[in-house]
Amino acid sequence: MKFLFSFLLLLNFLCFQAQEKDSVNNEKIEDVVILGRPKVDCQKIYDNEKALYEKQSEELKKLNFERLFDELLKLKEFQKIKSDERKIVILNPDYITIISSCGNDDFFKCKHYEKYINKDVFEKVWNKNSYLKIVNFFDNKIIIPLIEIPFWSFEQNMKDENNYLKTRNIEPFYKGIYRDLNNKNKEFYYSSHKKSTESLEVNLDKNKIIAENYLQLDMKIFPVVSESLGLYSVTIILGNEEKELSKRYLLYQYKEGKWNFLEEKTK
């Protein structure tokens, strides 16, 4: 949540983008040969990525994530947030794990399949109805969703072209005022089950997302590569403005119209 974490994540993202650009710009799919290492079969990598995308994309159409949220809201983390005295919840629905290294791996020198399941999954999982389930569950909270890259930037997220609420026409949403680091007043968007009777104002802080007391809920819902159908991992990280309070990795499977909890993984 500190600047260093944000910097490392941005560095990792830029590195990945550079590698991705190098791979996609190749018109031909050619194997990679490095002296002293086995040849990398780029065509096989491309074909496997294409087949995986098509499989996950077709499966995605059949899944009902609103029912998954019904199960997730029973977890102790959500109950803890609901009972906490802090009123502001910063929601990051697209948590990204930092990769520690960024080398010129042979894998990244291959041409890769042009489509990615990430965006498709995000749009299906975090549709209007799923998001409003969270807002309505936290009936006494103010929810401020912060997404995209960089997700830690409050100001970047509040631009109309980037804002989760505006770009997806999620209503109702409300406008508050934030004071930026130059002490200027600007508008921001938030959700709440009940509209505040007072004008909501927050201040930005160079070391935190905002200066006020808040809880942070980071989530990631993503398909698991497996022979079994409907397997999705759910990452839930609960923190406050200073530290991480808990982290869980859960595995669910969609079967016969229901989401079944399978296991909790440790990392």
Secondary structure in CASP SS format (residue, H / E / C, confidence):
PFRMAT SS
TARGET T0000
AUTHOR 0000-0000-0000
METHOD secondary structure of the structure
MODEL  1
M C 1.00
K C 1.00
F H 1.00
L H 1.00
F H 1.00
S H 1.00
F H 1.00
L H 1.00
L H 1.00
L H 1.00
L H 1.00
N H 1.00
F H 1.00
L H 1.00
C H 1.00
F H 1.00
Q H 1.00
A H 1.00
Q H 1.00
E H 1.00
K H 1.00
D H 1.00
S H 1.00
V H 1.00
N C 1.00
N C 1.00
E C 1.00
K C 1.00
I C 1.00
E C 1.00
D C 1.00
V E 1.00
V C 1.00
I C 1.00
L C 1.00
G C 1.00
R C 1.00
P C 1.00
K C 1.00
V E 1.00
D C 1.00
C H 1.00
Q H 1.00
K H 1.00
I H 1.00
Y H 1.00
D H 1.00
N H 1.00
E H 1.00
K H 1.00
A H 1.00
L H 1.00
Y H 1.00
E H 1.00
K H 1.00
Q H 1.00
S H 1.00
E H 1.00
E H 1.00
L H 1.00
K C 1.00
K C 1.00
L C 1.00
N C 1.00
F H 1.00
E H 1.00
R H 1.00
L H 1.00
F H 1.00
D H 1.00
E H 1.00
L H 1.00
L C 1.00
K C 1.00
L C 1.00
K H 1.00
E H 1.00
F H 1.00
Q H 1.00
K H 1.00
I H 1.00
K H 1.00
S H 1.00
D C 1.00
E C 1.00
R C 1.00
K C 1.00
I E 1.00
V E 1.00
I E 1.00
L E 1.00
N E 1.00
P C 1.00
D C 1.00
Y C 1.00
I C 1.00
T C 1.00
I C 1.00
I C 1.00
S C 1.00
S C 1.00
C C 1.00
G C 1.00
N C 1.00
D C 1.00
D H 1.00
F H 1.00
F H 1.00
K H 1.00
C C 1.00
K C 1.00
H C 1.00
Y C 1.00
E C 1.00
K C 1.00
Y C 1.00
I H 1.00
N H 1.00
K H 1.00
D H 1.00
V H 1.00
F H 1.00
E H 1.00
K H 1.00
V H 1.00
W C 1.00
N C 1.00
K H 1.00
N H 1.00
S H 1.00
Y H 1.00
L H 1.00
K H 1.00
I H 1.00
V H 1.00
N H 1.00
F H 1.00
F C 1.00
D C 1.00
N C 1.00
K C 1.00
I E 1.00
I E 1.00
I E 1.00
P E 1.00
L C 1.00
I C 1.00
E C 1.00
I C 1.00
P C 1.00
F C 1.00
W C 1.00
S C 1.00
F H 1.00
E H 1.00
Q H 1.00
N H 1.00
M C 1.00
K C 1.00
D C 1.00
E C 1.00
N C 1.00
N C 1.00
Y H 1.00
L H 1.00
K H 1.00
T H 1.00
R C 1.00
N C 1.00
I C 1.00
E C 1.00
P C 1.00
F C 1.00
Y E 1.00
K E 1.00
G E 1.00
I E 1.00
Y E 1.00
R E 1.00
D C 1.00
L C 1.00
N C 1.00
N C 1.00
K C 1.00
N E 1.00
K E 1.00
E E 1.00
F E 1.00
Y E 1.00
Y E 1.00
S E 1.00
S E 1.00
H C 1.00
K C 1.00
K C 1.00
S C 1.00
T C 1.00
E C 1.00
S C 1.00
L C 1.00
E E 1.00
V E 1.00
N E 1.00
L E 1.00
D C 1.00
K C 1.00
N C 1.00
K C 1.00
I C 1.00
I E 1.00
A C 1.00
E C 1.00
N C 1.00
Y C 1.00
L E 1.00
Q E 1.00
L E 1.00
D E 1.00
M E 1.00
K E 1.00
I E 1.00
F E 1.00
P E 1.00
V C 1.00
V C 1.00
S C 1.00
E C 1.00
S C 1.00
L C 1.00
G C 1.00
L E 1.00
Y E 1.00
S E 1.00
V E 1.00
T E 1.00
I E 1.00
I E 1.00
L E 1.00
G E 1.00
N E 1.00
E C 1.00
E C 1.00
K C 1.00
E E 1.00
L E 1.00
S E 1.00
K E 1.00
R E 1.00
Y E 1.00
L E 1.00
L E 1.00
Y E 1.00
Q E 1.00
Y E 1.00
K E 1.00
E C 1.00
G C 1.00
K E 1.00
W E 1.00
N E 1.00
F E 1.00
L E 1.00
E E 1.00
E E 1.00
K E 1.00
T C 1.00
K C 1.00
END
